Amino acid sequence: MRSVDTSGYTKNAEYVAALIITDIYDLGCTRVVLVTTNTCSTMRKAWSIVEDEFPWMMIAPCQTHCPSLLLTDVSELPEAAQVVKE
């Protein structure tokens, strides 16, 4: 919906949640039913802040990002790394 220059800001859960909440109010809080983000710990903390503000809203992890993270973890296993190397 928009870009935000976050240079110089600490990207903690409170800051990220404030950006999301601002966008939801700008769009109209009755027009937004789902927020999709990545799954890092900062975003998971931001989810709870957004859900406190909008208890009816759902927050979901990006469905394409989850398998990518899983495959990255699997590729670090010694057995998988050997197969990739071969």
N, CA, C and O of each residue as an XYZ file, in Angstrom:
344
protein
N       0.812     -1.184      0.000
C       0.000      0.000      0.000
C       0.864      1.261      0.000
O       0.520      2.270     -0.615
N       2.008      1.175      0.715
C       2.899      2.337      0.745
C       4.297      1.872      1.135
O       4.488      0.745      1.592
N       5.235      2.730      0.952
C       6.607      2.482      1.385
C       6.928      3.426      2.536
O       6.440      4.555      2.591
N       7.755      2.942      3.446
C       8.136      3.744      4.598
C       9.657      3.726      4.706
O      10.269      2.658      4.729
N      10.258      4.896      4.771
C      11.697      4.973      4.994
C      11.935      4.793      6.482
O      11.640      5.685      7.277
N      12.466      3.644      6.858
C      12.679      3.337      8.273
C      14.126      3.577      8.700
O      14.547      3.129      9.766
N      14.876      4.280      7.870
C      16.269      4.599      8.208
C      16.319      5.341      9.536
O      15.588      6.307      9.753
N      17.187      4.876     10.413
C      17.366      5.548     11.686
C      16.385      5.140     12.764
O      16.495      5.606     13.899
N      15.429      4.283     12.445
C      14.461      3.826     13.440
C      14.825      2.417     13.900
O      15.330      1.611     13.119
N      14.570      2.136     15.152
C      14.711      0.775     15.657
C      13.482      0.000     15.221
O      12.353      0.381     15.531
N      13.705     -1.075     14.510
C      12.585     -1.853     13.968
C      12.113     -2.872     15.002
O      12.223     -4.080     14.793
N      11.587     -2.372     16.119
C      11.067     -3.259     17.145
C       9.577     -3.490     16.918
O       8.976     -2.899     16.020
N       8.996     -4.349     17.733
C       7.592     -4.721     17.555
C       6.658     -3.526     17.675
O       5.680     -3.421     16.935
N       6.954     -2.637     18.593
C       6.089     -1.485     18.798
C       6.082     -0.567     17.572
O       5.032     -0.071     17.165
N       7.255     -0.352     16.994
C       7.368      0.514     15.813
C       6.640     -0.114     14.620
O       5.873      0.554     13.927
N       6.886     -1.389     14.396
C       6.248     -2.075     13.268
C       4.741     -2.115     13.452
O       3.993     -1.864     12.507
N       4.289     -2.427     14.655
C       2.851     -2.474     14.918
C       2.213     -1.107     14.697
O       1.107     -1.019     14.163
N       2.900     -0.042     15.103
C       2.370      1.309     14.897
C       2.193      1.608     13.414
O       1.208      2.231     13.019
N       3.137      1.167     12.597
C       3.004      1.363     11.143
C       1.799      0.593     10.603
O       1.016      1.124      9.816
N       1.658     -0.655     11.031
C       0.534     -1.481     10.563
C      -0.790     -0.866     11.009
O      -1.727     -0.754     10.219
N      -0.861     -0.470     12.272
C      -2.102      0.107     12.805
C      -2.463      1.394     12.072
O      -3.634      1.625     11.770
N      -1.479      2.224     11.787
C      -1.729      3.456     11.027
C      -2.321      3.132      9.663
O      -3.289      3.760      9.234
N      -1.731      2.141      8.980
C      -2.248      1.777      7.662
C      -3.669      1.232      7.745
O      -4.500      1.527      6.886
N      -3.947      0.445      8.769
C      -5.303     -0.104      8.920
C      -6.307      1.026      9.111
O      -7.364      1.025      8.479
N      -5.995      1.981      9.964
C      -6.912      3.113     10.154
C      -7.051      3.940      8.881
O      -8.141      4.413      8.558
N      -5.934      4.117      8.149
C      -6.004      4.873      6.899
C      -6.882      4.177      5.864
O      -7.609      4.835      5.120
N      -6.816      2.858      5.815
C      -7.628      2.098      4.860
C      -9.081      1.990      5.311
O      -9.992      1.876      4.492
N      -9.278      2.025      6.604
C     -10.608      1.830      7.183
C     -10.627      0.509      7.921
O     -10.568     -0.551      7.298
N     -10.709      0.560      9.235
C     -10.558     -0.662     10.026
C     -11.664     -1.679      9.785
O     -11.509     -2.842     10.159
N     -12.762     -1.284      9.180
C     -13.798     -2.263      8.841
C     -13.568     -2.882      7.465
O     -14.288     -3.800      7.071
N     -12.569     -2.387      6.732
C     -12.281     -2.903      5.396
C     -11.116     -3.885      5.398
O     -10.859     -4.529      4.381
N     -10.406     -4.015      6.517
C      -9.253     -4.905      6.609
C      -9.644     -6.086      7.489
O     -10.115     -5.900      8.611
N      -9.449     -7.294      6.982
C      -9.782     -8.485      7.768
C      -8.563     -9.358      8.049
O      -8.608    -10.224      8.923
N      -7.467     -9.133      7.308
C      -6.294     -9.984      7.455
C      -5.036     -9.175      7.184
O      -4.985     -8.381      6.244
N      -4.023     -9.383      8.013
C      -2.709     -8.795      7.808
C      -1.732     -9.955      7.639
O      -1.716    -10.882      8.448
N      -0.921     -9.899      6.588
C       0.062    -10.948      6.322
C       1.457    -10.366      6.469
O       1.770     -9.323      5.894
N       2.297    -11.053      7.248
C       3.665    -10.600      7.469
C       4.603    -11.802      7.453
O       4.168    -12.942      7.297
N       5.887    -11.533      7.617
C       6.802    -12.657      7.781
C       6.720    -13.148      9.221
O       5.887    -12.664      9.987
N       7.557    -14.088      9.599
C       7.399    -14.765     10.885
C       8.524    -14.516     11.877
O       8.642    -15.255     12.855
N       9.345    -13.512     11.663
C      10.442    -13.262     12.611
C       9.860    -12.883     13.977
O       8.687    -12.527     14.084
N      10.680    -12.964     14.997
C      10.192    -12.720     16.361
C       9.624    -11.309     16.529
O       8.653    -11.117     17.261
N      10.215    -10.336     15.866
C       9.695     -8.967     15.950
C       8.277     -8.902     15.404
O       7.405     -8.265     15.995
N       8.049     -9.560     14.277
C       6.707     -9.523     13.678
C       5.710    -10.282     14.536
O       4.565     -9.851     14.671
N       6.118    -11.398     15.118
C       5.195    -12.148     15.981
C       4.776    -11.294     17.180
O       3.618    -11.346     17.595
N       5.694    -10.515     17.739
C       5.344     -9.607     18.838
C       4.426     -8.499     18.334
O       3.493     -8.098     19.030
N       4.688     -8.005     17.132
C       3.839     -6.955     16.556
C       2.424     -7.471     16.331
O       1.456     -6.725     16.480
N       2.301     -8.755     15.969
C       0.968     -9.339     15.767
C       0.100     -9.136     16.994
O      -1.053     -8.720     16.883
N       0.655     -9.430     18.176
C      -0.169     -9.338     19.387
C      -0.594     -7.894     19.654
O      -1.696     -7.656     20.148
N       0.261     -6.939     19.335
C      -0.094     -5.523     19.516
C      -1.223     -5.136     18.576
O      -2.168     -4.458     18.977
N      -1.124     -5.568     17.325
C      -2.178     -5.269     16.343
C      -3.476     -5.961     16.747
O      -4.550     -5.367     16.651
N      -3.386     -7.212     17.200
C      -4.593     -7.941     17.605
C      -5.241     -7.327     18.839
O      -6.459     -7.411     18.996
N      -4.448     -6.707     19.723
C      -5.033     -6.003     20.866
C      -5.849     -4.801     20.402
O      -6.898     -4.497     20.969
N      -5.361     -4.123     19.369
C      -6.067     -2.950     18.827
C      -7.298     -3.360     18.025
O      -8.323     -2.680     18.061
N      -7.195     -4.463     17.307
C      -8.280     -4.944     16.436
C      -8.534     -6.431     16.727
O      -8.050     -7.288     15.988
N      -9.280     -6.749     17.785
C      -9.444     -8.155     18.188
C     -10.130     -9.034     17.133
O      -9.969    -10.254     17.167
N     -10.875     -8.460     16.217
C     -11.571     -9.233     15.196
C     -10.683     -9.565     13.996
O     -11.062    -10.363     13.139
N      -9.528     -8.961     13.942
C      -8.656     -9.107     12.777
C      -7.761    -10.326     12.902
O      -7.362    -10.704     14.003
N      -7.450    -10.935     11.775
C      -6.550    -12.081     11.758
C      -5.184    -11.639     11.249
O      -5.078    -10.798     10.356
N      -4.144    -12.221     11.833
C      -2.775    -11.999     11.384
C      -2.256    -13.362     10.940
O      -2.406    -14.348     11.661
N      -1.654    -13.421      9.774
C      -1.187    -14.702      9.248
C       0.231    -14.565      8.705
O       0.607    -13.526      8.162
N       1.011    -15.634      8.861
C       2.346    -15.608      8.255
C       2.241    -15.745      6.748
O       1.295    -16.339      6.232
N       3.211    -15.198      6.055
C       3.265    -15.324      4.603
C       3.432    -16.792      4.240
O       4.399    -17.429      4.656
N       2.509    -17.323      3.479
C       2.514    -18.753      3.175
C       3.661    -19.174      2.257
O       4.054    -20.340      2.275
N       4.199    -18.274      1.469
C       5.352    -18.642      0.640
C       6.655    -18.491      1.407
O       7.650    -19.134      1.071
N       6.659    -17.660      2.418
C       7.860    -17.448      3.220
C       8.127    -18.644      4.140
O       9.285    -18.988      4.372
N       7.081    -19.279      4.663
C       7.246    -20.399      5.600
C       8.006    -21.576      4.986
O       8.958    -22.055      5.602
N       7.627    -22.067      3.793
C       8.414    -23.163      3.204
C       9.854    -22.757      2.910
O      10.764    -23.579      3.021
N      10.067    -21.510      2.541
C      11.415    -21.034      2.279
C      12.262    -21.133      3.550
O      13.403    -21.593      3.508
N      11.703    -20.703      4.663
C      12.421    -20.799      5.934
C      12.685    -22.254      6.310
O      13.772    -22.593      6.779
N      11.696    -23.101      6.105
C      11.846    -24.518      6.415
C      12.945    -25.154      5.575
O      13.786    -25.883      6.102
N      12.943    -24.885      4.279
C      13.962    -25.457      3.405
C      15.357    -24.926      3.730
O      16.348    -25.643      3.592
N      15.428    -23.683      4.158
C      16.717    -23.132      4.578
C      17.238    -23.895      5.788
O      18.422    -24.228      5.848
N      16.361    -24.176      6.757
C      16.766    -24.941      7.935
C      17.173    -26.365      7.559
O      18.174    -26.879      8.059
N      16.402    -26.998      6.684
C      16.717    -28.365      6.264
C      18.045    -28.409      5.536
O      18.817    -29.351      5.717
N      18.325    -27.411      4.718
C      19.569    -27.409      3.941
C      20.805    -27.305      4.826
O      21.913    -27.601      4.378
N      20.628    -26.890      6.075
C      21.755    -26.782      6.992
C      22.045    -28.095      7.722
O      23.066    -28.210      8.400
N      21.160    -29.079      7.592
C      21.428    -30.391      8.189
C      22.578    -31.048      7.431
O      22.648    -30.944      6.206
N      23.476    -31.720      8.140
C      24.639    -32.304      7.465
C      24.273    -33.232      6.300
O      24.921    -33.200      5.254
N      23.242    -34.051      6.479
C      22.845    -34.988      5.423
C      22.376    -34.246      4.173
O      22.750    -34.603      3.056
N      21.556    -33.213      4.366
C      21.055    -32.444      3.230
C      22.169    -31.652      2.571
O      22.214    -31.546      1.345
N      23.063    -31.097      3.366
C      24.179    -30.334      2.807
C      25.065    -31.230      1.936
O      25.584    -30.791      0.909
N      25.232    -32.475      2.351
C      26.035    -33.417      1.557
C      25.375    -33.717      0.215
O      26.046    -33.769     -0.816
N      24.069    -33.910      0.233
C      23.336    -34.176     -0.999
C      23.445    -32.979     -1.948
O      23.669    -33.154     -3.145
N      23.290    -31.794     -1.424
C      23.405    -30.597     -2.258
C      24.805    -30.475     -2.820
O      24.984    -30.128     -3.987
N      25.798    -30.760     -1.994
C      27.187    -30.669     -2.430
C      27.480    -31.648     -3.567
O      28.196    -31.311     -4.511
N      26.922    -32.867     -3.475
C      27.139    -33.892     -4.499
C      26.408    -33.528     -5.766
O      26.468    -34.270     -6.747
